[in-house]
Amino acid sequence: MSIFFSAETDKLMTGAKTETTKRESGNQNIAAQTFTFRELATATKNFSPECLIGEGGFGRVYKGRLGNMGQIVAVKQLDRNGLQGNREFLVEVLMLSLLHHEHLVNLGGYCADGDQRLLVYEYMALGSLEDHLLEISPGQTPLSWYTRMKISSGTAKGLEYLHEKVNPPVIYRDLKSSNILLDENYNPKLSDFGFAKLGSLDENETVSSRVMGTYGYCAPEYARSGQLTVKSDVYSFGVVLLELITGRRVIDTMRPANEQNLVAWAQPILTDQKRYQELVDPLLGDNFPPKGLNQAVAVASMCLQEEPSVRPVMADVVVALSYLQESPCGILDEDPNHHKPHPPPHDDKAFESHGILDEESAMDRERAVAEAIRWGSNNSRNGQRSRKGMGPL
């Protein structure tokens, strides 16, 4: 897919009002549906507190029902004094009108009546990853290891699409646990594209940008100088993967001083494989495969490299993680209410004795993961990966 922003986009950015926003990409016409403020007020019971499902620096998100069909949607009402201004609003409308992937949230439409700015998304039944990983209520069963790997794998696929299937690539720029939404089957989708930015076809060429995003998730080179590449997203993904492994917030001022910054705390452990189990979320107990842990930590460690060129590309991360979400049973042990008991502890014998993942297939899986990790690391370090010759998809 190719993305083009023309003079019409510039006109929109200056605040000109339009009923529909249409872009052409080759022979593809894409339009975002418009809603009136009255329609969305009706859908959310006049933005009733009982419909409120989320709130942040950008504004509030409400659950709503549209029209006679009763379609359930999520309505984001932007705070006129919040973090997301007109430009970010329009960028999100345009981006999500053009970009379509199973791991990106679907935009249903928007409202720009007067000074009101609202976005209508598909409703994601389980809310955000943050709700299930970092804000667990008493009695709530934590996400299983395999569900965490499923979420990491889907998130990586969404970033791979933005980086490698879109031309020019899109730098997401705001990857964090609260922006990863989950459907009823724990399939993740990236949301909130207001800070997204078009990148360069040359992965080594930076894009200068005002520093946006969330402290702790931003790549160090971007935080220092505002120099942005797709590898900045790779670093942020490494942070999210580390959150999934540890169950810790990226910044947690309630912890001891030396543990408040997740990445800084984890760095010494990442260099010593014998200490990897110190990273595991205590809520998981022994319910994780040691080899799977080693492989997941290795991927996170590569993504968190200080030097951007050493970080892997997302295509290689996707390959590595695709093997880690498969439980010995071949299924995920999660339900939407998180009330199922933990599966029995996994050990190497479980991989050897089960009929689906016998010894040979487990070895093949382990070998494929190791090769993907090594391939991504070598390609990134030596600059062998290139987009040259990649035409519009």
Backbone torsions as a table, in degrees:
resi	resn	phi	psi	omega
1	MET	NA	137.5	174.9
2	SER	-107.7	143.4	179.0
3	ILE	-114.8	130.9	177.9
4	PHE	-129.3	133.1	173.7
5	PHE	-114.0	121.4	-175.0
6	SER	-108.4	-168.0	179.7
7	ALA	-61.9	-26.8	179.2
8	GLU	-63.9	-37.9	177.4
9	THR	-62.8	-44.5	178.2
10	ASP	-58.2	-38.5	178.6
11	LYS	-63.9	-42.5	177.3
12	LEU	-60.6	-40.3	-176.3
13	MET	-64.3	-24.9	-179.6
14	THR	-85.0	-1.4	173.0
15	GLY	104.1	6.3	178.2
16	ALA	-65.2	138.6	-176.5
17	LYS	-88.6	138.5	176.5
18	THR	-142.4	148.4	-178.4
19	GLU	-81.1	-32.2	176.5
20	THR	-136.8	144.1	178.4
21	THR	-108.4	114.5	-177.7
22	LYS	-120.9	137.5	175.6
23	ARG	-126.6	151.0	175.6
24	GLU	-111.9	133.4	177.2
25	SER	-131.7	98.9	-171.5
26	GLY	65.0	-121.5	178.8
27	ASN	-99.9	12.6	-173.4
28	GLN	-100.0	119.6	175.4
29	ASN	-96.8	129.3	-176.7
30	ILE	-126.6	128.4	-179.7
31	ALA	-131.7	143.1	175.3
32	ALA	-98.3	130.4	-179.4
33	GLN	-68.1	142.7	178.3
34	THR	-106.3	148.4	176.5
35	PHE	-126.7	151.9	172.9
36	THR	-84.9	159.3	177.8
37	PHE	-62.1	-36.5	179.9
38	ARG	-62.4	-41.8	179.7
39	GLU	-60.7	-42.8	-177.0
40	LEU	-76.9	-30.2	174.7
41	ALA	-65.6	-40.7	177.4
42	THR	-64.9	-41.5	-177.9
43	ALA	-63.2	-29.9	-176.1
44	THR	-107.3	17.3	-178.4
45	LYS	55.5	49.2	-179.2
46	ASN	59.3	41.7	178.4
47	PHE	55.3	49.2	-178.6
48	SER	-67.0	143.6	175.6
49	PRO	-56.4	-29.1	180.0
50	GLU	-69.3	-17.1	178.5
51	CYS	-97.3	-4.8	-177.8
52	LEU	-70.0	125.8	-179.2
53	ILE	-122.7	-3.7	179.7
54	GLY	-171.0	156.0	-179.2
55	GLU	-155.4	141.8	179.6
56	GLY	-159.4	-166.5	-178.1
57	GLY	-65.1	-20.5	-179.0
58	PHE	-83.7	-24.8	-174.6
59	GLY	144.7	-147.4	-176.1
60	ARG	-125.0	152.5	178.1
61	VAL	-118.9	131.0	-178.1
62	TYR	-120.5	148.2	170.7
63	LYS	-86.9	133.0	-177.2
64	GLY	-140.2	165.5	175.3
65	ARG	-121.9	125.3	-175.8
66	LEU	-95.2	128.8	168.3
67	GLY	56.7	-164.2	-176.4
68	ASN	-71.2	-25.1	-179.0
69	MET	-74.6	-18.6	177.7
70	GLY	69.6	28.3	179.4
71	GLN	-62.9	128.8	-179.7
72	ILE	-84.3	129.9	-178.5
73	VAL	-137.1	168.7	170.8
74	ALA	-109.2	129.7	-177.9
75	VAL	-114.3	116.7	178.5
76	LYS	-98.3	115.9	177.9
77	GLN	-99.2	112.9	-176.1
78	LEU	-74.8	135.8	174.4
79	ASP	-70.8	123.2	-178.0
80	ARG	-63.0	-20.0	176.6
81	ASN	-109.4	15.2	-174.0
82	GLY	-88.1	-165.5	-174.4
83	LEU	-76.5	-26.0	-175.0
84	GLN	-102.2	107.6	-178.4
85	GLY	-91.0	-168.5	-178.4
86	ASN	-58.6	-41.3	-178.0
87	ARG	-63.5	-46.5	179.7
88	GLU	-63.7	-37.2	177.3
89	PHE	-59.7	-47.2	-177.7
90	LEU	-70.0	-37.4	176.9
91	VAL	-60.0	-43.0	-178.5
92	GLU	-65.9	-42.1	177.8
93	VAL	-60.1	-47.1	-177.6
94	LEU	-67.6	-44.6	-178.6
95	MET	-61.0	-51.3	-175.0
96	LEU	-75.0	-15.9	172.6
97	SER	-75.4	-28.9	-176.8
98	LEU	-94.6	-32.6	-172.0
99	LEU	-98.7	127.7	-178.6
100	HIS	-136.3	121.2	-179.3
101	HIS	-158.1	152.8	-176.6
102	GLU	-64.8	-17.6	179.0
103	HIS	-111.1	22.6	169.2
104	LEU	-119.8	138.3	-179.5
105	VAL	-65.6	143.1	-179.7
106	ASN	-86.5	133.3	175.8
107	LEU	-89.3	122.3	178.4
108	GLY	-84.6	-26.7	-179.7
109	GLY	160.5	-168.2	-177.4
110	TYR	-152.8	167.5	176.0
111	CYS	-132.9	131.7	177.3
112	ALA	-134.7	48.7	177.8
113	ASP	-78.2	120.4	179.2
114	GLY	57.1	-125.9	178.5
115	ASP	-98.2	9.8	176.9
116	GLN	-82.7	134.8	177.6
117	ARG	-130.2	113.5	-178.8
118	LEU	-133.3	147.2	177.2
119	LEU	-122.0	140.6	-178.7
120	VAL	-115.2	119.3	-178.7
121	TYR	-115.9	165.0	167.0
122	GLU	-61.9	147.2	-179.5
123	TYR	-83.2	127.1	178.6
124	MET	-104.0	111.1	-165.8
125	ALA	-60.7	-33.0	-174.1
126	LEU	-98.8	7.5	176.9
127	GLY	72.7	-145.6	-174.8
128	SER	-98.2	161.2	173.9
129	LEU	-57.9	-37.5	179.4
130	GLU	-55.5	-39.2	-178.5
131	ASP	-61.6	-32.0	-173.4
132	HIS	-102.5	-13.2	-176.9
133	LEU	-110.3	-40.7	-170.5
134	LEU	-113.7	-11.4	-179.2
135	GLU	-129.0	56.8	-176.7
136	ILE	-80.5	128.7	179.3
137	SER	-82.0	158.7	178.7
138	PRO	-56.3	133.7	179.8
139	GLY	86.1	-7.3	179.8
140	GLN	-84.2	127.4	179.6
141	THR	-72.1	131.2	-179.2
142	PRO	-69.6	160.9	175.7
143	LEU	-58.8	136.8	177.5
144	SER	-70.8	165.1	178.4
145	TRP	-58.1	-44.3	-174.5
146	TYR	-71.8	-32.3	174.7
147	THR	-67.4	-38.4	176.8
148	ARG	-61.1	-40.9	179.1
149	MET	-70.8	-33.8	175.2
150	LYS	-62.1	-43.3	179.7
151	ILE	-65.6	-41.8	179.4
152	SER	-65.3	-39.5	-179.6
153	SER	-65.4	-45.0	178.9
154	GLY	-64.7	-40.2	177.7
155	THR	-62.0	-42.3	178.4
156	ALA	-62.3	-38.2	179.1
157	LYS	-65.8	-37.4	176.6
158	GLY	-62.7	-43.4	178.1
159	LEU	-67.8	-37.9	177.7
160	GLU	-59.2	-41.9	177.8
161	TYR	-59.6	-47.4	-178.8
162	LEU	-63.9	-38.7	-174.5
163	HIS	-82.6	-35.4	-167.0
164	GLU	-122.2	-14.5	-179.8
165	LYS	-106.3	-13.4	179.9
166	VAL	-103.5	142.6	-176.3
167	ASN	-130.1	114.0	-2.0
168	PRO	-72.2	164.6	-177.8
169	PRO	-64.1	154.7	177.7
170	VAL	-108.1	126.8	175.2
171	ILE	-93.9	117.0	-173.5
172	TYR	-66.8	-46.6	168.8
173	ARG	74.8	-3.1	-179.5
174	ASP	-144.9	43.8	178.7
175	LEU	-75.0	125.5	176.6
176	LYS	-162.5	165.6	-173.2
177	SER	-62.5	-31.0	-179.2
178	SER	-76.2	-14.5	178.3
179	ASN	-98.6	4.3	175.2
180	ILE	-103.7	110.9	-176.9
181	LEU	-98.7	152.1	-174.3
182	LEU	-122.3	134.1	173.9
183	ASP	-85.4	-172.5	-173.4
184	GLU	-66.6	-15.5	178.8
185	ASN	-108.3	18.0	179.1
186	TYR	64.7	25.0	171.4
187	ASN	-80.0	127.2	-175.5
188	PRO	-87.4	149.2	173.6
189	LYS	-138.5	136.8	177.3
190	LEU	-76.3	138.2	178.9
191	SER	-130.5	175.3	177.2
192	ASP	60.4	82.6	-178.0
193	PHE	-101.9	17.7	-177.2
194	GLY	-63.5	-26.7	-178.7
195	PHE	-98.6	2.2	-177.7
196	ALA	-63.1	149.3	-175.9
197	LYS	-142.5	143.6	176.8
198	LEU	-72.7	133.9	-179.5
199	GLY	-101.4	-165.6	-179.3
200	SER	-106.0	150.7	175.2
201	LEU	-67.1	-23.3	176.3
202	ASP	-90.8	113.2	-174.8
203	GLU	-64.5	-17.4	179.9
204	ASN	-90.6	-7.9	-179.6
205	GLU	-90.5	127.4	-176.7
206	THR	-91.0	157.8	174.2
207	VAL	-114.8	124.4	179.1
208	SER	-76.4	136.9	-175.4
209	SER	-156.0	148.6	169.9
210	ARG	-64.2	134.3	-175.3
211	VAL	-67.1	120.6	177.2
212	MET	-125.4	-176.9	178.9
213	GLY	99.1	-164.6	-172.1
214	THR	-117.8	132.2	-179.2
215	TYR	-57.0	135.7	-178.7
216	GLY	100.9	-35.1	178.6
217	TYR	-91.9	-20.8	-175.7
218	CYS	-71.2	139.5	175.5
219	ALA	-64.4	144.3	-175.3
220	PRO	-59.1	-39.7	-179.0
221	GLU	-68.6	-31.9	177.4
222	TYR	-72.3	-42.4	179.0
223	ALA	-63.4	-35.2	-177.8
224	ARG	-75.4	-44.7	-167.9
225	SER	-127.0	-6.5	-177.8
226	GLY	76.7	9.6	178.4
227	GLN	-83.1	120.9	-167.6
228	LEU	-118.7	133.4	170.5
229	THR	-139.8	176.2	176.8
230	VAL	-63.3	-24.5	178.9
231	LYS	-67.5	-18.3	173.7
232	SER	-65.7	-39.9	175.6
233	ASP	-65.7	-35.8	-179.9
234	VAL	-61.8	-41.7	176.8
235	TYR	-60.7	-46.9	-180.0
236	SER	-60.2	-36.8	177.2
237	PHE	-63.7	-39.4	177.4
238	GLY	-59.6	-37.4	178.0
239	VAL	-65.1	-46.0	179.6
240	VAL	-62.8	-41.2	178.4
241	LEU	-62.4	-38.8	177.4
242	LEU	-65.5	-37.2	174.7
243	GLU	-62.0	-41.6	-179.8
244	LEU	-64.3	-37.9	-179.6
245	ILE	-71.6	-41.7	-171.2
246	THR	-95.3	-24.4	-172.6
247	GLY	72.8	13.2	-178.8
248	ARG	-102.4	149.6	172.4
249	ARG	-72.7	150.9	179.6
250	VAL	-63.4	-35.6	173.1
251	ILE	-130.3	120.9	-177.7
252	ASP	-138.1	99.8	-176.4
253	THR	-74.2	-6.2	178.1
254	MET	-83.4	-10.2	-180.0
255	ARG	-90.8	167.8	175.0
256	PRO	-55.7	154.7	-173.4
257	ALA	-52.7	-40.7	-176.3
258	ASN	-79.5	-1.2	179.2
259	GLU	-118.5	3.9	-174.8
260	GLN	-70.7	-33.2	177.1
261	ASN	-99.5	113.9	-172.8
262	LEU	-58.9	-48.1	-176.2
263	VAL	-65.6	-43.8	179.8
264	ALA	-62.8	-40.0	178.2
265	TRP	-65.5	-39.0	-174.2
266	ALA	-80.0	-24.2	-172.1
267	GLN	-52.5	-48.3	179.9
268	PRO	-62.2	-31.2	-179.1
269	ILE	-74.5	-34.6	-177.9
270	LEU	-63.6	-21.3	-178.4
271	THR	-91.2	-0.3	-176.0
272	ASP	-133.9	100.2	-175.3
273	GLN	-59.4	-28.6	179.9
274	LYS	-64.8	-19.5	-177.7
275	ARG	-101.1	2.9	-174.1
276	TYR	-54.8	-34.9	-176.9
277	GLN	-67.2	-16.6	174.2
278	GLU	-65.6	-19.5	-178.1
279	LEU	-82.7	-18.9	-170.6
280	VAL	-67.3	136.3	175.2
281	ASP	-54.0	121.0	179.8
282	PRO	-56.4	-25.8	-179.6
283	LEU	-67.9	-17.8	178.5
284	LEU	-80.1	-17.8	-175.2
285	GLY	58.9	-128.9	177.1
286	ASP	-100.8	14.7	-174.1
287	ASN	-87.0	63.8	175.5
288	PHE	-157.0	152.5	177.7
289	PRO	-84.9	123.3	-178.0
290	PRO	-54.9	-41.8	179.4
291	LYS	-67.2	-38.3	176.8
292	GLY	-63.7	-38.8	176.2
293	LEU	-60.9	-47.2	-179.2
294	ASN	-58.0	-41.0	-178.1
295	GLN	-71.1	-41.3	179.0
296	ALA	-64.6	-42.3	178.6
297	VAL	-64.5	-37.7	178.5
298	ALA	-62.1	-41.2	177.9
299	VAL	-64.6	-46.8	179.1
300	ALA	-59.2	-42.3	-179.2
301	SER	-61.3	-41.9	178.7
302	MET	-65.5	-40.7	-179.5
303	CYS	-65.6	-27.6	-175.7
304	LEU	-93.4	13.6	178.0
305	GLN	-60.2	140.8	-179.1
306	GLU	-63.3	-39.5	-178.1
307	GLU	-87.2	119.7	-175.5
308	PRO	-57.1	-37.7	-175.7
309	SER	-66.0	-19.6	-179.5
310	VAL	-84.9	-18.7	179.0
311	ARG	-69.0	147.7	179.2
312	PRO	-73.7	164.6	169.6
313	VAL	-83.8	158.7	-173.5
314	MET	-67.1	-26.8	179.0
315	ALA	-60.6	-38.5	179.9
316	ASP	-75.2	-32.8	174.9
317	VAL	-64.1	-41.3	179.1
318	VAL	-59.5	-44.9	179.9
319	VAL	-61.6	-46.3	-178.4
320	ALA	-62.0	-43.1	-174.9
321	LEU	-79.3	-22.0	-175.6
322	SER	-60.7	-26.1	-179.4
323	TYR	-85.7	-18.0	-171.6
324	LEU	-85.9	-12.8	-178.3
325	GLN	-88.2	-4.5	-177.0
326	GLU	-86.7	115.0	176.9
327	SER	-79.0	162.0	177.4
328	PRO	-57.4	-25.1	179.5
329	CYS	-83.2	-13.0	-176.5
330	GLY	79.0	7.9	-179.7
331	ILE	-134.6	166.0	174.8
332	LEU	-95.8	143.6	-173.7
333	ASP	-104.6	40.0	-176.1
334	GLU	-115.7	148.9	166.8
335	ASP	-127.6	160.6	-174.2
336	PRO	-60.5	-19.5	-177.6
337	ASN	-96.3	-4.7	178.0
338	HIS	58.8	34.5	-177.9
339	HIS	-111.8	6.1	176.9
340	LYS	-76.7	146.2	177.6
341	PRO	-68.7	159.7	177.3
342	HIS	-63.3	146.9	171.3
343	PRO	-69.6	162.7	178.8
344	PRO	-63.2	154.0	-179.7
345	PRO	-56.1	143.8	179.4
346	HIS	-99.7	140.6	170.7
347	ASP	-136.7	179.2	-175.7
348	ASP	-59.8	-31.3	-178.2
349	LYS	-65.7	-30.4	178.7
350	ALA	-61.9	-36.3	179.5
351	PHE	-72.2	-28.7	-176.0
352	GLU	-81.5	-34.1	-168.8
353	SER	-95.1	-20.3	-174.6
354	HIS	-73.9	145.2	-175.6
355	GLY	-67.1	-27.4	-176.6
356	ILE	-83.8	-46.5	178.3
357	LEU	-110.6	82.0	179.1
358	ASP	-79.1	-176.5	-174.1
359	GLU	-60.3	-41.2	-176.2
360	GLU	-67.8	-45.1	-179.1
361	SER	-67.7	-34.8	177.5
362	ALA	-64.1	-40.0	177.8
363	MET	-66.2	-40.5	177.5
364	ASP	-61.3	-42.8	179.7
365	ARG	-62.2	-46.8	-178.6
366	GLU	-62.4	-41.5	-179.9
367	ARG	-65.3	-41.8	-179.2
368	ALA	-64.9	-40.6	178.4
369	VAL	-63.9	-45.7	-179.4
370	ALA	-61.5	-39.9	179.6
371	GLU	-66.9	-39.4	179.3
372	ALA	-64.6	-42.3	179.2
373	ILE	-63.6	-45.9	-178.7
374	ARG	-66.0	-40.7	179.6
375	TRP	-61.8	-47.0	179.7
376	GLY	-62.8	-41.7	-179.4
377	SER	-65.2	-45.6	-178.6
378	ASN	-66.2	-42.3	-179.4
379	ASN	-62.6	-43.3	-178.3
380	SER	-67.7	-41.9	-176.4
381	ARG	-66.8	-39.6	-174.4
382	ASN	-93.5	-2.0	178.5
383	GLY	66.9	27.9	-176.3
384	GLN	-80.6	-20.7	-178.1
385	ARG	-80.4	130.9	-176.3
386	SER	-143.8	150.8	176.7
387	ARG	-93.4	2.9	-177.0
388	LYS	-57.2	134.0	179.4
389	GLY	85.3	-3.3	179.1
390	MET	-83.3	110.8	179.6
391	GLY	-88.9	179.9	177.5
392	PRO	-57.7	139.3	179.6
393	LEU	-105.4	NA	NA
